[in-house]
Amino acid sequence: MTHYSMTKIINIHTGKERVIQRFDCTVCNCKFTEDEGGLQRGVIGMLPVSFCPTCFSGIMDMAEYFRDKDNKE
């Protein structure tokens, strides 16, 4: 299950609040924001997933490895 948490940023000059949504990585459970990259909301089949930038990069590298392996055979 993917959980989302919010971080509040308040402008000290205007007092207006800015909420930054944080996501939990499906693989390593670390929290990350949209600004950091990764995959914020996706699905694999029917399973909702979120991948932090590190796990997303690793998954893409793994997919590329297996794609290249299939092309060489």
CHARMM internal coordinates of N, CA and C (Angstrom, degrees):
IC EDIT
DIST 1 N 1 CA 1.4423
DIST 1 CA 1 C 1.5245
ANGL 1 N 1 CA 1 C 108.64
DIST 1 C 2 N 1.3048
ANGL 1 CA 1 C 2 N 116.17
DIHE 1 N 1 CA 1 C 2 N 134.45
DIST 2 N 2 CA 1.4548
ANGL 1 C 2 N 2 CA 120.94
DIHE 1 CA 1 C 2 N 2 CA -179.79
DIST 2 CA 2 C 1.5215
ANGL 2 N 2 CA 2 C 109.42
DIHE 1 C 2 N 2 CA 2 C -92.28
DIST 2 C 3 N 1.3251
ANGL 2 CA 2 C 3 N 115.44
DIHE 2 N 2 CA 2 C 3 N 130.59
DIST 3 N 3 CA 1.4601
ANGL 2 C 3 N 3 CA 120.54
DIHE 2 CA 2 C 3 N 3 CA 178.01
DIST 3 CA 3 C 1.5230
ANGL 3 N 3 CA 3 C 108.86
DIHE 2 C 3 N 3 CA 3 C -111.42
DIST 3 C 4 N 1.2902
ANGL 3 CA 3 C 4 N 115.53
DIHE 3 N 3 CA 3 C 4 N 146.68
DIST 4 N 4 CA 1.4522
ANGL 3 C 4 N 4 CA 121.07
DIHE 3 CA 3 C 4 N 4 CA 177.89
DIST 4 CA 4 C 1.5227
ANGL 4 N 4 CA 4 C 107.83
DIHE 3 C 4 N 4 CA 4 C -121.54
DIST 4 C 5 N 1.3046
ANGL 4 CA 4 C 5 N 116.62
DIHE 4 N 4 CA 4 C 5 N 139.29
DIST 5 N 5 CA 1.4597
ANGL 4 C 5 N 5 CA 120.32
DIHE 4 CA 4 C 5 N 5 CA 175.02
DIST 5 CA 5 C 1.5205
ANGL 5 N 5 CA 5 C 107.66
DIHE 4 C 5 N 5 CA 5 C -127.49
DIST 5 C 6 N 1.2907
ANGL 5 CA 5 C 6 N 116.01
DIHE 5 N 5 CA 5 C 6 N 161.99
DIST 6 N 6 CA 1.4556
ANGL 5 C 6 N 6 CA 121.31
DIHE 5 CA 5 C 6 N 6 CA -176.73
DIST 6 CA 6 C 1.5214
ANGL 6 N 6 CA 6 C 110.30
DIHE 5 C 6 N 6 CA 6 C -118.39
DIST 6 C 7 N 1.3069
ANGL 6 CA 6 C 7 N 115.67
DIHE 6 N 6 CA 6 C 7 N 145.25
DIST 7 N 7 CA 1.4493
ANGL 6 C 7 N 7 CA 123.25
DIHE 6 CA 6 C 7 N 7 CA 173.34
DIST 7 CA 7 C 1.5231
ANGL 7 N 7 CA 7 C 107.27
DIHE 6 C 7 N 7 CA 7 C -117.87
DIST 7 C 8 N 1.3125
ANGL 7 CA 7 C 8 N 117.30
DIHE 7 N 7 CA 7 C 8 N 136.26
DIST 8 N 8 CA 1.4595
ANGL 7 C 8 N 8 CA 120.70
DIHE 7 CA 7 C 8 N 8 CA -179.57
DIST 8 CA 8 C 1.5189
ANGL 8 N 8 CA 8 C 110.29
DIHE 7 C 8 N 8 CA 8 C -101.29
DIST 8 C 9 N 1.3117
ANGL 8 CA 8 C 9 N 115.83
DIHE 8 N 8 CA 8 C 9 N 135.76
DIST 9 N 9 CA 1.4606
ANGL 8 C 9 N 9 CA 122.14
DIHE 8 CA 8 C 9 N 9 CA 172.76
DIST 9 CA 9 C 1.5185
ANGL 9 N 9 CA 9 C 106.16
DIHE 8 C 9 N 9 CA 9 C -122.96
DIST 9 C 10 N 1.3124
ANGL 9 CA 9 C 10 N 116.08
DIHE 9 N 9 CA 9 C 10 N 126.39
DIST 10 N 10 CA 1.4616
ANGL 9 C 10 N 10 CA 120.96
DIHE 9 CA 9 C 10 N 10 CA -178.66
DIST 10 CA 10 C 1.5223
ANGL 10 N 10 CA 10 C 108.62
DIHE 9 C 10 N 10 CA 10 C -114.88
DIST 10 C 11 N 1.3118
ANGL 10 CA 10 C 11 N 115.90
DIHE 10 N 10 CA 10 C 11 N 126.68
DIST 11 N 11 CA 1.4535
ANGL 10 C 11 N 11 CA 122.33
DIHE 10 CA 10 C 11 N 11 CA 176.49
DIST 11 CA 11 C 1.5220
ANGL 11 N 11 CA 11 C 107.88
DIHE 10 C 11 N 11 CA 11 C -72.49
DIST 11 C 12 N 1.3303
ANGL 11 CA 11 C 12 N 118.26
DIHE 11 N 11 CA 11 C 12 N 119.11
DIST 12 N 12 CA 1.4613
ANGL 11 C 12 N 12 CA 120.98
DIHE 11 CA 11 C 12 N 12 CA -175.78
DIST 12 CA 12 C 1.5280
ANGL 12 N 12 CA 12 C 112.42
DIHE 11 C 12 N 12 CA 12 C -69.79
DIST 12 C 13 N 1.3338
ANGL 12 CA 12 C 13 N 117.57
DIHE 12 N 12 CA 12 C 13 N -18.20
DIST 13 N 13 CA 1.4641
ANGL 12 C 13 N 13 CA 120.47
DIHE 12 CA 12 C 13 N 13 CA 179.59
DIST 13 CA 13 C 1.5232
ANGL 13 N 13 CA 13 C 112.18
DIHE 12 C 13 N 13 CA 13 C -86.57
DIST 13 C 14 N 1.3290
ANGL 13 CA 13 C 14 N 116.69
DIHE 13 N 13 CA 13 C 14 N -37.09
DIST 14 N 14 CA 1.4716
ANGL 13 C 14 N 14 CA 119.74
DIHE 13 CA 13 C 14 N 14 CA -176.85
DIST 14 CA 14 C 1.5163
ANGL 14 N 14 CA 14 C 112.59
DIHE 13 C 14 N 14 CA 14 C -105.28
DIST 14 C 15 N 1.3187
ANGL 14 CA 14 C 15 N 117.48
DIHE 14 N 14 CA 14 C 15 N -20.88
DIST 15 N 15 CA 1.4595
ANGL 14 C 15 N 15 CA 120.84
DIHE 14 CA 14 C 15 N 15 CA -177.08
DIST 15 CA 15 C 1.5151
ANGL 15 N 15 CA 15 C 112.68
DIHE 14 C 15 N 15 CA 15 C 77.79
DIST 15 C 16 N 1.3382
ANGL 15 CA 15 C 16 N 117.59
DIHE 15 N 15 CA 15 C 16 N 1.61
DIST 16 N 16 CA 1.4603
ANGL 15 C 16 N 16 CA 120.68
DIHE 15 CA 15 C 16 N 16 CA 179.88
DIST 16 CA 16 C 1.5235
ANGL 16 N 16 CA 16 C 109.67
DIHE 15 C 16 N 16 CA 16 C -78.00
DIST 16 C 17 N 1.3040
ANGL 16 CA 16 C 17 N 113.90
DIHE 16 N 16 CA 16 C 17 N 143.61
DIST 17 N 17 CA 1.4536
ANGL 16 C 17 N 17 CA 121.42
DIHE 16 CA 16 C 17 N 17 CA -176.97
DIST 17 CA 17 C 1.5272
ANGL 17 N 17 CA 17 C 111.24
DIHE 16 C 17 N 17 CA 17 C -97.47
DIST 17 C 18 N 1.3230
ANGL 17 CA 17 C 18 N 116.05
DIHE 17 N 17 CA 17 C 18 N 137.79
DIST 18 N 18 CA 1.4613
ANGL 17 C 18 N 18 CA 121.65
DIHE 17 CA 17 C 18 N 18 CA 173.76
DIST 18 CA 18 C 1.5235
ANGL 18 N 18 CA 18 C 107.17
DIHE 17 C 18 N 18 CA 18 C -120.09
DIST 18 C 19 N 1.3189
ANGL 18 CA 18 C 19 N 116.43
DIHE 18 N 18 CA 18 C 19 N 125.31
DIST 19 N 19 CA 1.4540
ANGL 18 C 19 N 19 CA 120.94
DIHE 18 CA 18 C 19 N 19 CA -177.98
DIST 19 CA 19 C 1.5254
ANGL 19 N 19 CA 19 C 108.72
DIHE 18 C 19 N 19 CA 19 C -101.00
DIST 19 C 20 N 1.3272
ANGL 19 CA 19 C 20 N 116.22
DIHE 19 N 19 CA 19 C 20 N 127.71
DIST 20 N 20 CA 1.4558
ANGL 19 C 20 N 20 CA 122.15
DIHE 19 CA 19 C 20 N 20 CA 177.55
DIST 20 CA 20 C 1.5207
ANGL 20 N 20 CA 20 C 107.63
DIHE 19 C 20 N 20 CA 20 C -109.08
DIST 20 C 21 N 1.3160
ANGL 20 CA 20 C 21 N 115.60
DIHE 20 N 20 CA 20 C 21 N 120.03
DIST 21 N 21 CA 1.4579
ANGL 20 C 21 N 21 CA 120.33
DIHE 20 CA 20 C 21 N 21 CA -179.31
DIST 21 CA 21 C 1.5189
ANGL 21 N 21 CA 21 C 110.12
DIHE 20 C 21 N 21 CA 21 C -78.44
DIST 21 C 22 N 1.3261
ANGL 21 CA 21 C 22 N 115.70
DIHE 21 N 21 CA 21 C 22 N 136.08
DIST 22 N 22 CA 1.4599
ANGL 21 C 22 N 22 CA 121.63
DIHE 21 CA 21 C 22 N 22 CA 177.72
DIST 22 CA 22 C 1.5223
ANGL 22 N 22 CA 22 C 107.83
DIHE 21 C 22 N 22 CA 22 C -115.06
DIST 22 C 23 N 1.3203
ANGL 22 CA 22 C 23 N 116.01
DIHE 22 N 22 CA 22 C 23 N 145.92
DIST 23 N 23 CA 1.4543
ANGL 22 C 23 N 23 CA 122.52
DIHE 22 CA 22 C 23 N 23 CA -177.63
DIST 23 CA 23 C 1.5167
ANGL 23 N 23 CA 23 C 109.61
DIHE 22 C 23 N 23 CA 23 C -118.48
DIST 23 C 24 N 1.3203
ANGL 23 CA 23 C 24 N 117.58
DIHE 23 N 23 CA 23 C 24 N 151.62
DIST 24 N 24 CA 1.4612
ANGL 23 C 24 N 24 CA 122.81
DIHE 23 CA 23 C 24 N 24 CA 175.45
DIST 24 CA 24 C 1.5183
ANGL 24 N 24 CA 24 C 108.07
DIHE 23 C 24 N 24 CA 24 C -98.85
DIST 24 C 25 N 1.3283
ANGL 24 CA 24 C 25 N 116.76
DIHE 24 N 24 CA 24 C 25 N 127.94
DIST 25 N 25 CA 1.4625
ANGL 24 C 25 N 25 CA 121.44
DIHE 24 CA 24 C 25 N 25 CA 178.01
DIST 25 CA 25 C 1.5270
ANGL 25 N 25 CA 25 C 109.34
DIHE 24 C 25 N 25 CA 25 C -67.89
DIST 25 C 26 N 1.3259
ANGL 25 CA 25 C 26 N 116.17
DIHE 25 N 25 CA 25 C 26 N 133.86
DIST 26 N 26 CA 1.4534
ANGL 25 C 26 N 26 CA 121.97
DIHE 25 CA 25 C 26 N 26 CA 179.48
DIST 26 CA 26 C 1.5268
ANGL 26 N 26 CA 26 C 111.58
DIHE 25 C 26 N 26 CA 26 C -66.89
DIST 26 C 27 N 1.3265
ANGL 26 CA 26 C 27 N 118.33
DIHE 26 N 26 CA 26 C 27 N -29.29
DIST 27 N 27 CA 1.4644
ANGL 26 C 27 N 27 CA 122.00
DIHE 26 CA 26 C 27 N 27 CA -176.42
DIST 27 CA 27 C 1.5247
ANGL 27 N 27 CA 27 C 111.36
DIHE 26 C 27 N 27 CA 27 C -86.32
DIST 27 C 28 N 1.3287
ANGL 27 CA 27 C 28 N 117.39
DIHE 27 N 27 CA 27 C 28 N -56.26
DIST 28 N 28 CA 1.4710
ANGL 27 C 28 N 28 CA 120.08
DIHE 27 CA 27 C 28 N 28 CA -171.72
DIST 28 CA 28 C 1.5311
ANGL 28 N 28 CA 28 C 114.15
DIHE 27 C 28 N 28 CA 28 C -108.04
DIST 28 C 29 N 1.3305
ANGL 28 CA 28 C 29 N 117.77
DIHE 28 N 28 CA 28 C 29 N -3.82
DIST 29 N 29 CA 1.4740
ANGL 28 C 29 N 29 CA 123.31
DIHE 28 CA 28 C 29 N 29 CA 177.87
DIST 29 CA 29 C 1.5195
ANGL 29 N 29 CA 29 C 114.73
DIHE 28 C 29 N 29 CA 29 C 68.26
DIST 29 C 30 N 1.3414
ANGL 29 CA 29 C 30 N 119.20
DIHE 29 N 29 CA 29 C 30 N 9.41
DIST 30 N 30 CA 1.4608
ANGL 29 C 30 N 30 CA 118.94
DIHE 29 CA 29 C 30 N 30 CA 176.82
DIST 30 CA 30 C 1.5264
ANGL 30 N 30 CA 30 C 108.85
DIHE 29 C 30 N 30 CA 30 C -73.62
DIST 30 C 31 N 1.3054
ANGL 30 CA 30 C 31 N 116.35
DIHE 30 N 30 CA 30 C 31 N 159.12
DIST 31 N 31 CA 1.4590
ANGL 30 C 31 N 31 CA 121.52
DIHE 30 CA 30 C 31 N 31 CA 178.73
DIST 31 CA 31 C 1.5257
ANGL 31 N 31 CA 31 C 108.96
DIHE 30 C 31 N 31 CA 31 C -97.86
DIST 31 C 32 N 1.3387
ANGL 31 CA 31 C 32 N 116.16
DIHE 31 N 31 CA 31 C 32 N 140.40
DIST 32 N 32 CA 1.4605
ANGL 31 C 32 N 32 CA 120.40
DIHE 31 CA 31 C 32 N 32 CA 179.55
DIST 32 CA 32 C 1.5175
ANGL 32 N 32 CA 32 C 109.25
DIHE 31 C 32 N 32 CA 32 C -148.07
DIST 32 C 33 N 1.3317
ANGL 32 CA 32 C 33 N 115.65
DIHE 32 N 32 CA 32 C 33 N 159.99
DIST 33 N 33 CA 1.4579
ANGL 32 C 33 N 33 CA 121.38
DIHE 32 CA 32 C 33 N 33 CA -179.99
DIST 33 CA 33 C 1.5241
ANGL 33 N 33 CA 33 C 110.28
DIHE 32 C 33 N 33 CA 33 C -108.87
DIST 33 C 34 N 1.3002
ANGL 33 CA 33 C 34 N 115.62
DIHE 33 N 33 CA 33 C 34 N 167.16
DIST 34 N 34 CA 1.4607
ANGL 33 C 34 N 34 CA 121.94
DIHE 33 CA 33 C 34 N 34 CA 177.76
DIST 34 CA 34 C 1.5259
ANGL 34 N 34 CA 34 C 111.02
DIHE 33 C 34 N 34 CA 34 C -59.65
DIST 34 C 35 N 1.3327
ANGL 34 CA 34 C 35 N 117.00
DIHE 34 N 34 CA 34 C 35 N -35.85
DIST 35 N 35 CA 1.4650
ANGL 34 C 35 N 35 CA 121.08
DIHE 34 CA 34 C 35 N 35 CA -179.48
DIST 35 CA 35 C 1.5278
ANGL 35 N 35 CA 35 C 112.80
DIHE 34 C 35 N 35 CA 35 C -65.27
DIST 35 C 36 N 1.3172
ANGL 35 CA 35 C 36 N 117.31
DIHE 35 N 35 CA 35 C 36 N -24.10
DIST 36 N 36 CA 1.4574
ANGL 35 C 36 N 36 CA 121.15
DIHE 35 CA 35 C 36 N 36 CA -178.75
DIST 36 CA 36 C 1.5184
ANGL 36 N 36 CA 36 C 112.50
DIHE 35 C 36 N 36 CA 36 C -80.07
DIST 36 C 37 N 1.3094
ANGL 36 CA 36 C 37 N 118.53
DIHE 36 N 36 CA 36 C 37 N -16.17
DIST 37 N 37 CA 1.4633
ANGL 36 C 37 N 37 CA 121.68
DIHE 36 CA 36 C 37 N 37 CA -178.53
DIST 37 CA 37 C 1.5058
ANGL 37 N 37 CA 37 C 111.06
DIHE 36 C 37 N 37 CA 37 C 99.74
DIST 37 C 38 N 1.3183
ANGL 37 CA 37 C 38 N 115.44
DIHE 37 N 37 CA 37 C 38 N -155.68
DIST 38 N 38 CA 1.4511
ANGL 37 C 38 N 38 CA 120.29
DIHE 37 CA 37 C 38 N 38 CA -177.54
DIST 38 CA 38 C 1.5200
ANGL 38 N 38 CA 38 C 110.47
DIHE 37 C 38 N 38 CA 38 C 84.20
DIST 38 C 39 N 1.2939
ANGL 38 CA 38 C 39 N 116.02
DIHE 38 N 38 CA 38 C 39 N -161.22
DIST 39 N 39 CA 1.4677
ANGL 38 C 39 N 39 CA 122.89
DIHE 38 CA 38 C 39 N 39 CA 178.23
DIST 39 CA 39 C 1.5179
ANGL 39 N 39 CA 39 C 106.73
DIHE 38 C 39 N 39 CA 39 C -120.20
DIST 39 C 40 N 1.3346
ANGL 39 CA 39 C 40 N 116.00
DIHE 39 N 39 CA 39 C 40 N 108.40
DIST 40 N 40 CA 1.4646
ANGL 39 C 40 N 40 CA 119.51
DIHE 39 CA 39 C 40 N 40 CA -174.21
DIST 40 CA 40 C 1.5217
ANGL 40 N 40 CA 40 C 112.40
DIHE 39 C 40 N 40 CA 40 C -72.37
DIST 40 C 41 N 1.3096
ANGL 40 CA 40 C 41 N 117.81
DIHE 40 N 40 CA 40 C 41 N -45.81
DIST 41 N 41 CA 1.4627
ANGL 40 C 41 N 41 CA 121.38
DIHE 40 CA 40 C 41 N 41 CA -179.15
DIST 41 CA 41 C 1.5168
ANGL 41 N 41 CA 41 C 108.65
DIHE 40 C 41 N 41 CA 41 C -144.86
DIST 41 C 42 N 1.2962
ANGL 41 CA 41 C 42 N 115.83
DIHE 41 N 41 CA 41 C 42 N 121.32
DIST 42 N 42 CA 1.4494
ANGL 41 C 42 N 42 CA 120.79
DIHE 41 CA 41 C 42 N 42 CA 176.87
DIST 42 CA 42 C 1.5109
ANGL 42 N 42 CA 42 C 109.29
DIHE 41 C 42 N 42 CA 42 C -149.72
DIST 42 C 43 N 1.3151
ANGL 42 CA 42 C 43 N 115.95
DIHE 42 N 42 CA 42 C 43 N 179.52
DIST 43 N 43 CA 1.4551
ANGL 42 C 43 N 43 CA 120.39
DIHE 42 CA 42 C 43 N 43 CA 177.20
DIST 43 CA 43 C 1.5223
ANGL 43 N 43 CA 43 C 109.06
DIHE 42 C 43 N 43 CA 43 C -137.98
DIST 43 C 44 N 1.2924
ANGL 43 CA 43 C 44 N 115.51
DIHE 43 N 43 CA 43 C 44 N 144.56
DIST 44 N 44 CA 1.4563
ANGL 43 C 44 N 44 CA 122.80
DIHE 43 CA 43 C 44 N 44 CA 168.87
DIST 44 CA 44 C 1.5238
ANGL 44 N 44 CA 44 C 104.17
DIHE 43 C 44 N 44 CA 44 C -117.30
DIST 44 C 45 N 1.3385
ANGL 44 CA 44 C 45 N 115.23
DIHE 44 N 44 CA 44 C 45 N 106.49
DIST 45 N 45 CA 1.4624
ANGL 44 C 45 N 45 CA 119.08
DIHE 44 CA 44 C 45 N 45 CA -171.29
DIST 45 CA 45 C 1.5112
ANGL 45 N 45 CA 45 C 108.37
DIHE 44 C 45 N 45 CA 45 C 65.12
DIST 45 C 46 N 1.3186
ANGL 45 CA 45 C 46 N 116.94
DIHE 45 N 45 CA 45 C 46 N -115.61
DIST 46 N 46 CA 1.4659
ANGL 45 C 46 N 46 CA 121.50
DIHE 45 CA 45 C 46 N 46 CA 177.76
DIST 46 CA 46 C 1.5262
ANGL 46 N 46 CA 46 C 112.33
DIHE 45 C 46 N 46 CA 46 C -104.61
DIST 46 C 47 N 1.3388
ANGL 46 CA 46 C 47 N 117.48
DIHE 46 N 46 CA 46 C 47 N -1.40
DIST 47 N 47 CA 1.4619
ANGL 46 C 47 N 47 CA 121.22
DIHE 46 CA 46 C 47 N 47 CA -175.62
DIST 47 CA 47 C 1.5245
ANGL 47 N 47 CA 47 C 111.45
DIHE 46 C 47 N 47 CA 47 C -87.53
DIST 47 C 48 N 1.3272
ANGL 47 CA 47 C 48 N 117.58
DIHE 47 N 47 CA 47 C 48 N 121.54
DIST 48 N 48 CA 1.4700
ANGL 47 C 48 N 48 CA 119.32
DIHE 47 CA 47 C 48 N 48 CA 175.49
DIST 48 CA 48 C 1.5223
ANGL 48 N 48 CA 48 C 109.93
DIHE 47 C 48 N 48 CA 48 C -72.08
DIST 48 C 49 N 1.3335
ANGL 48 CA 48 C 49 N 116.44
DIHE 48 N 48 CA 48 C 49 N 136.90
DIST 49 N 49 CA 1.4613
ANGL 48 C 49 N 49 CA 121.21
DIHE 48 CA 48 C 49 N 49 CA -179.27
DIST 49 CA 49 C 1.5197
ANGL 49 N 49 CA 49 C 110.53
DIHE 48 C 49 N 49 CA 49 C -136.24
DIST 49 C 50 N 1.3158
ANGL 49 CA 49 C 50 N 115.30
DIHE 49 N 49 CA 49 C 50 N 154.04
DIST 50 N 50 CA 1.4641
ANGL 49 C 50 N 50 CA 124.61
DIHE 49 CA 49 C 50 N 50 CA 170.43
DIST 50 CA 50 C 1.5149
ANGL 50 N 50 CA 50 C 106.34
DIHE 49 C 50 N 50 CA 50 C -139.62
DIST 50 C 51 N 1.3313
ANGL 50 CA 50 C 51 N 117.35
DIHE 50 N 50 CA 50 C 51 N 134.40
DIST 51 N 51 CA 1.4603
ANGL 50 C 51 N 51 CA 120.97
DIHE 50 CA 50 C 51 N 51 CA -179.69
DIST 51 CA 51 C 1.5170
ANGL 51 N 51 CA 51 C 109.72
DIHE 50 C 51 N 51 CA 51 C -124.41
DIST 51 C 52 N 1.3409
ANGL 51 CA 51 C 52 N 116.48
DIHE 51 N 51 CA 51 C 52 N 128.15
DIST 52 N 52 CA 1.4631
ANGL 51 C 52 N 52 CA 121.07
DIHE 51 CA 51 C 52 N 52 CA 174.35
DIST 52 CA 52 C 1.5329
ANGL 52 N 52 CA 52 C 108.21
DIHE 51 C 52 N 52 CA 52 C -65.27
DIST 52 C 53 N 1.3215
ANGL 52 CA 52 C 53 N 118.84
DIHE 52 N 52 CA 52 C 53 N 165.40
DIST 53 N 53 CA 1.4629
ANGL 52 C 53 N 53 CA 120.18
DIHE 52 CA 52 C 53 N 53 CA -178.93
DIST 53 CA 53 C 1.5323
ANGL 53 N 53 CA 53 C 113.81
DIHE 52 C 53 N 53 CA 53 C -55.51
DIST 53 C 54 N 1.3210
ANGL 53 CA 53 C 54 N 118.43
DIHE 53 N 53 CA 53 C 54 N -38.92
DIST 54 N 54 CA 1.4592
ANGL 53 C 54 N 54 CA 121.04
DIHE 53 CA 53 C 54 N 54 CA -178.79
DIST 54 CA 54 C 1.5178
ANGL 54 N 54 CA 54 C 111.69
DIHE 53 C 54 N 54 CA 54 C -67.27
DIST 54 C 55 N 1.3275
ANGL 54 CA 54 C 55 N 117.06
DIHE 54 N 54 CA 54 C 55 N -47.93
DIST 55 N 55 CA 1.4665
ANGL 54 C 55 N 55 CA 120.62
DIHE 54 CA 54 C 55 N 55 CA -179.88
DIST 55 CA 55 C 1.5217
ANGL 55 N 55 CA 55 C 111.01
DIHE 54 C 55 N 55 CA 55 C -68.40
DIST 55 C 56 N 1.3269
ANGL 55 CA 55 C 56 N 117.96
DIHE 55 N 55 CA 55 C 56 N -38.32
DIST 56 N 56 CA 1.4625
ANGL 55 C 56 N 56 CA 121.26
DIHE 55 CA 55 C 56 N 56 CA 178.43
DIST 56 CA 56 C 1.5273
ANGL 56 N 56 CA 56 C 110.10
DIHE 55 C 56 N 56 CA 56 C -61.85
DIST 56 C 57 N 1.3228
ANGL 56 CA 56 C 57 N 116.96
DIHE 56 N 56 CA 56 C 57 N -43.96
DIST 57 N 57 CA 1.4597
ANGL 56 C 57 N 57 CA 121.21
DIHE 56 CA 56 C 57 N 57 CA 178.28
DIST 57 CA 57 C 1.5300
ANGL 57 N 57 CA 57 C 110.41
DIHE 56 C 57 N 57 CA 57 C -62.29
DIST 57 C 58 N 1.3194
ANGL 57 CA 57 C 58 N 117.40
DIHE 57 N 57 CA 57 C 58 N -42.81
DIST 58 N 58 CA 1.4612
ANGL 57 C 58 N 58 CA 121.88
DIHE 57 CA 57 C 58 N 58 CA 178.96
DIST 58 CA 58 C 1.5184
ANGL 58 N 58 CA 58 C 112.28
DIHE 57 C 58 N 58 CA 58 C -63.34
DIST 58 C 59 N 1.3261
ANGL 58 CA 58 C 59 N 116.59
DIHE 58 N 58 CA 58 C 59 N -40.84
DIST 59 N 59 CA 1.4633
ANGL 58 C 59 N 59 CA 120.60
DIHE 58 CA 58 C 59 N 59 CA 178.83
DIST 59 CA 59 C 1.5227
ANGL 59 N 59 CA 59 C 110.46
DIHE 58 C 59 N 59 CA 59 C -66.12
DIST 59 C 60 N 1.3314
ANGL 59 CA 59 C 60 N 116.71
DIHE 59 N 59 CA 59 C 60 N -40.92
DIST 60 N 60 CA 1.4649
ANGL 59 C 60 N 60 CA 119.99
DIHE 59 CA 59 C 60 N 60 CA 178.65
DIST 60 CA 60 C 1.5291
ANGL 60 N 60 CA 60 C 110.88
DIHE 59 C 60 N 60 CA 60 C -66.21
DIST 60 C 61 N 1.3291
ANGL 60 CA 60 C 61 N 118.04
DIHE 60 N 60 CA 60 C 61 N -39.89
DIST 61 N 61 CA 1.4678
ANGL 60 C 61 N 61 CA 121.63
DIHE 60 CA 60 C 61 N 61 CA 176.71
DIST 61 CA 61 C 1.5266
ANGL 61 N 61 CA 61 C 111.11
DIHE 60 C 61 N 61 CA 61 C -62.49
DIST 61 C 62 N 1.3382
ANGL 61 CA 61 C 62 N 116.05
DIHE 61 N 61 CA 61 C 62 N -41.61
DIST 62 N 62 CA 1.4556
ANGL 61 C 62 N 62 CA 120.34
DIHE 61 CA 61 C 62 N 62 CA 179.64
DIST 62 CA 62 C 1.5327
ANGL 62 N 62 CA 62 C 110.67
DIHE 61 C 62 N 62 CA 62 C -65.10
DIST 62 C 63 N 1.3217
ANGL 62 CA 62 C 63 N 117.48
DIHE 62 N 62 CA 62 C 63 N -42.96
DIST 63 N 63 CA 1.4593
ANGL 62 C 63 N 63 CA 121.13
DIHE 62 CA 62 C 63 N 63 CA 178.44
DIST 63 CA 63 C 1.5281
ANGL 63 N 63 CA 63 C 110.54
DIHE 62 C 63 N 63 CA 63 C -62.58
DIST 63 C 64 N 1.3355
ANGL 63 CA 63 C 64 N 117.31
DIHE 63 N 63 CA 63 C 64 N -41.56
DIST 64 N 64 CA 1.4633
ANGL 63 C 64 N 64 CA 121.32
DIHE 63 CA 63 C 64 N 64 CA 178.85
DIST 64 CA 64 C 1.5277
ANGL 64 N 64 CA 64 C 110.58
DIHE 63 C 64 N 64 CA 64 C -64.23
DIST 64 C 65 N 1.3371
ANGL 64 CA 64 C 65 N 117.11
DIHE 64 N 64 CA 64 C 65 N -40.08
DIST 65 N 65 CA 1.4604
ANGL 64 C 65 N 65 CA 121.30
DIHE 64 CA 64 C 65 N 65 CA 178.58
DIST 65 CA 65 C 1.5275
ANGL 65 N 65 CA 65 C 110.38
DIHE 64 C 65 N 65 CA 65 C -59.79
DIST 65 C 66 N 1.3323
ANGL 65 CA 65 C 66 N 116.95
DIHE 65 N 65 CA 65 C 66 N -48.71
DIST 66 N 66 CA 1.4617
ANGL 65 C 66 N 66 CA 119.98
DIHE 65 CA 65 C 66 N 66 CA -178.11
DIST 66 CA 66 C 1.5232
ANGL 66 N 66 CA 66 C 111.70
DIHE 65 C 66 N 66 CA 66 C -70.10
DIST 66 C 67 N 1.3082
ANGL 66 CA 66 C 67 N 118.05
DIHE 66 N 66 CA 66 C 67 N -32.33
DIST 67 N 67 CA 1.4712
ANGL 66 C 67 N 67 CA 120.89
DIHE 66 CA 66 C 67 N 67 CA 176.81
DIST 67 CA 67 C 1.5276
ANGL 67 N 67 CA 67 C 109.42
DIHE 66 C 67 N 67 CA 67 C -66.24
DIST 67 C 68 N 1.3359
ANGL 67 CA 67 C 68 N 117.93
DIHE 67 N 67 CA 67 C 68 N -44.76
DIST 68 N 68 CA 1.4671
ANGL 67 C 68 N 68 CA 121.78
DIHE 67 CA 67 C 68 N 68 CA 178.32
DIST 68 CA 68 C 1.5286
ANGL 68 N 68 CA 68 C 111.04
DIHE 67 C 68 N 68 CA 68 C -64.97
DIST 68 C 69 N 1.3295
ANGL 68 CA 68 C 69 N 117.09
DIHE 68 N 68 CA 68 C 69 N -38.14
DIST 69 N 69 CA 1.4611
ANGL 68 C 69 N 69 CA 121.49
DIHE 68 CA 68 C 69 N 69 CA 179.48
DIST 69 CA 69 C 1.5271
ANGL 69 N 69 CA 69 C 110.25
DIHE 68 C 69 N 69 CA 69 C -62.66
DIST 69 C 70 N 1.3258
ANGL 69 CA 69 C 70 N 117.98
DIHE 69 N 69 CA 69 C 70 N -41.99
DIST 70 N 70 CA 1.4650
ANGL 69 C 70 N 70 CA 122.22
DIHE 69 CA 69 C 70 N 70 CA 178.67
DIST 70 CA 70 C 1.5196
ANGL 70 N 70 CA 70 C 111.36
DIHE 69 C 70 N 70 CA 70 C -66.51
DIST 70 C 71 N 1.3188
ANGL 70 CA 70 C 71 N 117.85
DIHE 70 N 70 CA 70 C 71 N -35.68
DIST 71 N 71 CA 1.4668
ANGL 70 C 71 N 71 CA 121.62
DIHE 70 CA 70 C 71 N 71 CA -179.29
DIST 71 CA 71 C 1.5287
ANGL 71 N 71 CA 71 C 111.81
DIHE 70 C 71 N 71 CA 71 C -71.60
DIST 71 C 72 N 1.3214
ANGL 71 CA 71 C 72 N 118.31
DIHE 71 N 71 CA 71 C 72 N -27.95
DIST 72 N 72 CA 1.4576
ANGL 71 C 72 N 72 CA 121.37
DIHE 71 CA 71 C 72 N 72 CA -178.70
DIST 72 CA 72 C 1.5257
ANGL 72 N 72 CA 72 C 112.63
DIHE 71 C 72 N 72 CA 72 C -79.69
DIST 72 C 73 N 1.3383
ANGL 72 CA 72 C 73 N 116.63
DIHE 72 N 72 CA 72 C 73 N -21.12
DIST 73 N 73 CA 1.4749
ANGL 72 C 73 N 73 CA 120.05
DIHE 72 CA 72 C 73 N 73 CA -177.60
DIST 73 CA 73 C 1.4904
ANGL 73 N 73 CA 73 C 112.40
DIHE 72 C 73 N 73 CA 73 C -83.57
END
COOR INIT
IC SEED 1 N 1 CA 1 C
IC BUILD
